[in-house]
Amino acid sequence: MKPAPFDHVAPETLDQALALLVEYGDDAKVLAGGQSLVPVLALRLAAPAWLIDLNRIASLSGIRELDSGELAIGALTRQRMVERSDTIAGANPLLAAAMPWIAHAQIRNRGTIGGSLAHADPAAELPAICVACDAILVAQSRSGRREIAAANFFRGMFETALAADELLTEIRFPGWPARRTHGFLEVARRHGDFAICGIATTVDRGAAGRIGDVRIVAFGVTDRPIRLAAAEQALTGTTGGGNAIHAAAAAAAVGLSPRSDHHASSEYRLELAQVLTRRALTQALQDKTA
């Protein structure tokens, strides 16, 4: 199929883009990398009168470490740039580990980090990474700028906290603690397909070797990335031995109600969540870099 007819406009500044967003309102869609939007247009699941193309706004792209220790990534930064960045590898190893799992290299060459987050596919990797790392998503409108915690940004399938007149402009990750390790795994029908189930985890050890803080986030399971609180609690305070890992994996099922679809049943996703939690935690706790 082909998209319905539309007009295209390519502003060169953020202010121009925000003004157009207000002017065209519901008649417009925002184009970043286009890797999610273009298929939607081709299937005529959306038929905007206008496409607001952000690709000429240079200020929306880039990777930098702030004096505060935070990692700041412009929303228009290509996924491939994030994947290949030495800055990312040093400042957020979990994000670096997840990038090669996203689709295929050809798609990552065009896909943007902000586009994926704003699209909010529940099977996408980047939303889960943001939740696991307590990222802050920066939104901008003509009336001002606001910061949204990742835990509050994703509201459901393809639904976010962005207002109709806002654009996602930057993603900020807190500094990576010296004694933090990580794990990341997913299962898909083929590499590059959206995840049937995935797990992203970070583990922080105290000076005595006991685990002080754990983040275990499942994606591809419900309508948004979700922290597995019972599994986190089962591991917290332990030394991270085999029994603790198995207890956390068993607890991953507590309160989790996966969806069923043509890719997998709810029961299969529940089993995957437990197996991948065990494997991702084993991966994290075998990491000797902390």
Secondary structure, DSSP 8 states (H G I E B T S, - for coil): ------EEE--SSHHHHHHHHHHHGGGEEEESS-TTHHHHHHTTS---SEEEE-TT-GGG--EEE-TTS-EEEETT-BHHHHHH-HHHHHH-HHHHHHGGGSS-HHHHHH-BHHHHHHHT-TT-HHHHHHHHTT-EEEEEETTEEEEEEHHHHEEETTEES--TT-EEEEEEE----TTEEEEEEEE-SSTTS--SEEEEEEEEE-TTS-EEEEEEEEESSSSS-EE-HHHHHHHTTS---HHHHHHHHHHTTTT------SS--HHHHHHHHHHHHHHHHHHHHT----
